[in-house]
């Protein structure tokens, strides 16, 4: 019986390692794809005349990419904090984490739509919604992990676990609050 429990714990630890790798790969792909969204320095007539002309023609796309990179880096750092404080994972936690990664890919799609179609109320609201979904799913995964201390490292105390949850909630709540402003205009958003 004891060997079976140890074997199951070993599997859960291995599953966490694989989940961390998957998350890192997804974050790396999203960051790379964000840089691919940066417009090539070509003007309407096919020649790049000056840096200021390039910036003037592409300012909104460049701002979108910078904001996207900032969000992805923030969520990647949070992912490292959350995963680093876990001892193991299980199926429910893994599913919540994969939902977060899927939301991150949707966030990339929303940024791509904004870059290709231009910033509309829809694309801005979609960006905010997917950013909120990514953050909320990470928070739910952490909340699940800390309940009854089921998945966290033994040296993480309850106060620190709750503090981490509070810190993780800041970004998705901010993203949720920006959704109505998407319809007011780009500068309000």
Order of alpha helices (4+ residues) and beta strands (2+ residues): alpha-alpha-alpha-alpha-alpha
